[in-house]
Amino acid sequence: YLDDPHELTEYVRKPKLGREGANVTIVGAGFETQTGGVYGDEGYVYQLLDPLPQFDDMRPALGAWIVGDESAGLGIRETSGLVTDNGAAFVPHRIPQ
């Protein structure tokens, strides 16, 4: 959603133009948390809260790079919190041709 969370009771609010987990608000069952930052003047998006799974107390997020029609790389970022931010551990993987 682009204006409010509507029927969502557990959701994440993210700035439309943000970076590295700044200005994210998470509303869950019995809790609310937010990160600081300078983003949000352009508005927010609201998404259903669906936390990443935990492995050894870390939450990995995968990002893929595509160049043209070819896979080029994969990045794995891990953090112990609910928001993947600029403090997350990062391991890049290059996919050679």
C-alpha positions in Angstrom: 0.0 0.0 0.0 1.1 3.6 -0.6 -1.0 5.6 1.7 -1.5 3.6 5.0 -1.5 -0.1 6.2 -5.2 -0.6 5.5 -6.2 -3.9 7.1 -2.6 -5.0 7.9 -2.1 -5.3 11.7 1.5 -6.4 11.4 3.4 -4.5 8.8 6.6 -2.7 7.7 6.6 0.9 6.7 9.5 1.8 4.4 10.4 5.1 2.7 9.8 5.1 -1.1 13.3 6.5 -1.5 15.5 5.1 1.2 18.7 3.2 1.7 20.3 0.6 4.0 17.4 0.2 6.4 17.0 3.8 7.3 13.6 5.2 8.4 12.0 1.7 8.6 9.1 1.1 11.1 8.1 -2.4 12.0 4.7 -3.0 13.7 4.3 -6.6 15.0 2.2 -8.5 17.5 2.8 -6.5 20.7 5.8 -4.4 19.6 6.8 -1.5 17.4 10.4 -0.6 16.4 11.9 1.9 14.1 15.2 3.0 12.7 16.5 6.5 12.3 17.5 8.4 9.2 16.7 11.3 6.9 14.3 9.6 4.4 10.6 9.7 4.0 9.7 13.1 2.7 8.6 11.4 -0.6 6.2 9.1 1.3 6.2 5.5 2.4 5.1 2.0 1.3 3.4 -0.4 3.7 4.1 -4.2 3.4 2.9 -7.2 5.3 5.5 -8.1 8.0 7.1 -11.4 7.1 10.4 -11.7 9.0 13.4 -13.4 7.5 14.1 -16.8 9.0 16.8 -17.1 11.6 19.9 -19.4 11.3 22.3 -19.4 14.2 20.7 -16.1 15.4 21.3 -14.4 12.1 18.8 -13.4 9.4 20.2 -13.7 5.8 18.9 -11.7 2.9 19.9 -12.6 -0.7 20.2 -10.2 -3.6 20.9 -11.2 -7.2 22.6 -9.2 -9.9 21.5 -9.8 -13.5 23.3 -8.3 -16.5 21.3 -8.5 -19.6 19.9 -12.0 -19.5 22.8 -13.5 -17.5 23.3 -14.1 -13.8 26.3 -12.0 -12.7 26.4 -12.2 -9.0 24.8 -12.9 -5.6 25.1 -11.0 -2.4 24.3 -12.3 1.0 23.7 -9.9 3.9 23.2 -11.1 7.4 22.1 -9.3 10.5 20.7 -10.3 13.9 17.9 -7.8 13.8 14.7 -7.5 11.8 16.1 -4.7 9.6 19.0 -5.4 7.2 21.0 -2.2 7.5 24.4 -0.8 6.7 25.9 -2.7 9.6 24.9 -6.1 8.1 27.7 -8.5 7.2 28.0 -8.8 3.4 29.5 -11.5 1.3 29.6 -11.0 -2.5 29.6 -13.9 -4.9 30.6 -13.4 -8.6 29.2 -15.8 -11.1 31.8 -16.1 -13.9 30.8 -16.8 -17.5 
